[in-house]
């Protein structure tokens, strides 16, 4: 793993950030706390916060039929098999019944990029099949990046502004994520700050990185410090200590599983010991990342890497996260109370 950058959350604050290794193994440029990494699928919960903002503003309901909200496209064959209507809540919790179990591979810089509609219909220059329903909604859980792209279209059709602008104005800037962007491709002004993609052996790849026009699902460039600010905002809002983007009631949707599978709106929710955590992994071509934070106790961690070694960061991310948890006493805080 050529480079790794870490942020630690403690007592509802970003306690510290630190970086090790190389942002680019070929040039030898060091990774710093301002190095940009691809967040990959961690783009999804950040994007979900904007959709929750739209729901809070009354622009649409989380439990309304998406085909009554969408203007520029309709989800085919919905509802499927006599099941319930697909809703934004289902799309963002991977319970809508969509069958795209694939991840987005991205495109080499300079290649033609598909529009959101071309991605959803599997039309050139999209490099993947169409996003379609394969089962009735809420009958099972299947991770679906395509569903997140349907929800991106729900958001932009409703707000009638570009997705990048919505995310910047509604989420990134209010939280103070000043080093983050959903720009795809990355602007020339920011390219010099971006970590290069590397393969499983830590060697540079055929291009510096891939481009992801599937912005909500995989397109965020960011730093661990900025992602930690995002996680802290979720924690502080849940605790009634902030409302920079959402109110407390709306924010609870991000940590409340919908009833099928492990996902709430945006985040996977899991129990470790007696503690409940919201988390998400990221896995793009040449990058791995992980975010995790406690629902109630104000601690967590963000780890980002520029290597393709193992699922969701493999041993490097797992080892760092375990050491942070041990050092900060996460396990001790979440042990069962002796009877």
N, C-alpha and C positions, 0 to 999 in steps of 0.2 A: 504494500500500500504506500505509494509515493508520499502522499500528504494526508493529514487529518487535522481538522479543526473542531474544537469542543466548546460548548457553553454549559455552565452549571447553574441551575436555578435553586435558590435556597431562601426560605422565608418570604415567598412571593416577590422575589427580586432576581435579576440576573446577577449572580454572585461573582462570576468571572468568566473570561473567555481566554483561550490559548490555542496556538497552532504549532504544528510540528511538520517537518519534512518539506517536500518540494511541491509547489503548485504545477511545475512542469519539469519532469525528469530529464527532458532533452536539453532545456536551457539552463537548468539548475536553479531557476527562480524559486525563492522560498515561499512557502505558504504563510500568510499572515491572517490576522483577525479580520482584515478587509477583503480577503480573497473570496470571490464569488464561486459557489458550487451550484450544480443543478440539483434542486430539491427533489426532482422526479415526482413520485406519487405523493409526496408531502405537499405538493401543489394542491391536492384535492381538499384537505380540511381548511386551508387558507381560503380557497375559492368558495367553500361552503359558507364561510362567515359572511361573504357578500350576499349570497342568496338568502341567508337568514335576515340580513339587514333589509333586503327588499320585502321579505315577508313581514318584518316588524313595521315597515312603512305602509303596509297594506297594499302593496303592488300585486301580490298574489298570495294564495294560501298554500302552506306546506302540504296539505292533504287534498288539494283540488286536482282534478284530471289535467295532466300537462297538455293534452291536446286542446283544452279550452283556453290555455294560456299562450301556447306557441302561435306565432303569426306567420313566420317564413317557411315553416316545415311542419309536418305532422308525423308522429310516431306510427309507423304502419302496424296493422293487425292489432290495434289496441282498442279495448281490452282483449287479452289473449285467452282463448279457450273458455270464455264465459266467466273469467276471473274479474277481480276488481280493477278499476281504472288505475293506471300508473300515475304516481304523484311525485312532486319534487322530493318529498321525504324518502320515498322508495329509491329514487335515482341516486341520492346522496348516501344511502345506506346499503347499496348493492343488493336490493331485494325486489327490484322491478321486474325480474324475469328475463333480463337480457342475456344473450348467450356468448358475448365476446369475452372469453376467458384469456385473450391474448393481451400482451403489453404492447404499448406503442414503441416501435423500433426507432422512430425519428428519421431524419433526412440529412444527407450530407450538405454542408454549407454550399449555397449556390444552386441546389436542386430546386425545381418548381415545388411549391408548397400548396397543399389542398386547402380549400375553405372548410369551415365547419360542416356545411351541407355536403360537400364532397366526401369528407371523413365519414359522416353518418350514413351516406348511401353507397360507400365503397367505390366511388367514381374516381377515375384518374384526375390528378396524379396521386391520389391516396394509395398507399402501399398495403392496405388491409381490407378485409371483407366488410360488407355493410353491417351496421349496428342494428340488430333485429331481436324481437322477443322470441324466446323458445319455450317459455312456460308461463303459466298464470302468475301474476304478481303476488308476492308474499308467500309463495309456496316453498321457497328455498332461497338460500343465500349463494350468490356467485359474484365474485369481485368483477366489476365492470367499469373499465375506463371509458367505454362508450357511453355508459349511462351518465357519467360526469360531463361528457361533451353535450349530451342532450340537455342537461341542466344548464350548461354554459349558454346554450341557445335560448333557453327559457329566460335566463337573466338578461341577456342582451336584447331579446325581442321585447321584453317588458320595459327596461330602462331606456332603450333606444340610444345607447352610447356604446363605444367600443369596449370590449372586455378589459383591455389593459387600462383604460381610463377609469372604469368602474372600480377595479381592484386598487388602483393607486389612490383614488379619491375617497373610497369608502373604508378601506382596510389598511393598506400599507402606510399611508401618511398619518392617519389618526393614531396608529399604534407606535409610530416612530421607526418604522422599518425602512429607513432612508437608503439602505444599500440593497434593496430588493426591487425586482422588476419581473413582469410577465412578458416583456418584449421578446418576441421570437420572429426573426433571428435577433440575437443580442446586438445592441447598437455598437458602432465602432468606438464610441467614447468609453464604453465599458469593457470591451474585449480584453484590454491590457490587464484588467483586474481578475479575469476569469481563470480558474484552474483548468488545466487541460485534462481530457479523458485519458485513462490508462487501462491496459488490459489486466488479466488475472495474474500476470507475471510482473506487473509494475512497469511495463514498457509503454511508450507512447503509441497511440492508435493511428489509423490511416489518416484521420483528420483530427483537428483539435477537439471537436465535439460534434454531436448531432444537434439538429434543429428540431424543435417540437412545436408544430402549429397547433397541437392539441393542448392549448394553454392551461385550461382548468385542470386537466388530468395530469400533465407532466411538464408544464412550461415555466415554472418559477425558477429564477436565478436568485440566490440569496446567500446569507452568511449564517453560521450558528447563532451569533449574537442577535440577529434580527428574528430568527425563528424562535429563540428563547423569549424575546419580547412578546411574540405572538402567543406562546404558551402561557406566559405570565398573565397576559390580558384575559385569557380564558379563565385562569385560576382566580384572578382578582375579581372578575365579574361574577363568577359563581359564588364568591365569598361576600358579595355586596360591597366591594371596595373600589369598583371602577365601572364605567359604562362608556368607554371611548367609542365603541362600535355598537354593541348590543346591550339591551337591558338583561337583568339577571334571569328573568323567565325565559326569554328567547334563547339565551346562551345555554340553558339546560338541555336544549335539543342536541347540542354537540356532544354531550356525555351521557345521554339516555338511550340505550339500545332500543331499537324499534320492535324487538320481539322475535325476529328471525335472524340468526347469525350474530356475529360479535360487534356489528357496527351501529353507532348512533349516526347523526347527521354529520358526516365528515370524518370522525375519529373512530378507530377501533377502541373498545372499552374492555379492560381485562382486570381480573383479580389476581393479586400477588400477595400471598399471606392473607392478612386481613385488610389489605389496602386495595383501593380501586384506582386504576390508572387510565388515562386516555393517551393513545399513542398512534404512530403511523410510521411505516418504513418507506424508503425511497430507493428505486432501482432503475436508473437509466443507463444507457450505453456508456460505460466508463466511470460511473459514479454510484456510490452507495451512501445512504443516510438513514438516520433514525431519530425520532423525537419521542419523548415519554415524559409524562408529568402526573403527579398525584391529583386526583379530583378535588381533594379537600385540604391537603396539608402543605401546599405551597412549595414543593420541591420537584426537581426533574432534571433532565439533561437533553442536550442536542449534540449529535455527533455527525459530521459530514466528511466524506472522503472522496478522493479522485482516483479510485481504483476499482476494478471490476472483479474483485476477489470474493467469491462466495455470495450466497443469497443475502440480500439486505445488509451487506457489509461484512458478513462472515465473522471470523474470530476477532478481528480488530475492534469492531464496534461492540460486539458482545463483551469482550474483555474490559474495554474502557467503561462501558455502562455498569458492569458488575463492580468494578473498583470504585466508581463514584458512589454507587448504592451502599457499598460497605463503608466507605470513608465518612459518608454523611448519615449513616445509621438508618437507611430506609427500612431494612429488614427488621431492625430493632423496634422501630416505630410501628410496624405493621404486623408484629407477632401476635398470635392469639393471647388474650388475657388469661392468665392462669385461673383455674377454677378452685 
